[in-house]
Amino acid sequence: MSRPLQVYLDDAEFSALDTWANARGWSLSQAVRVALKALIRSGQQEDPLLAASGMIEGLPEDLSQRFDAYLMNTYVAEPPRAYRHAKPKRRAKKTVRR
């Protein structure tokens, strides 16, 4: 069952919340719900790692099984190229026509 809640924010708080929600593609209601869930959960669990679980919405359902694959797709670093001193190329002599 859902119940309505009315909250009054000053202009700065509203603007910050609106900017934060828009950056994630969320509605204001969704942003407030996520923040409230994070506040409520943090007081219920003693383990900080367990307290952090579920705080991020929109993650893939198979994240725990395919964590390494997602991590590799997110952070792909190429090894640095070996530095070689480039030798000047010789120019081919142009044939002079007379």
Secondary structure, DSSP 8 states (H G I E B T S, - for coil): ----------HHHHHHHHHHHHHHT--HHHHHHHHHHHHHHHHH-S-HHHHHTT-S-S--TTTTTSHHHHHHHH------------------------
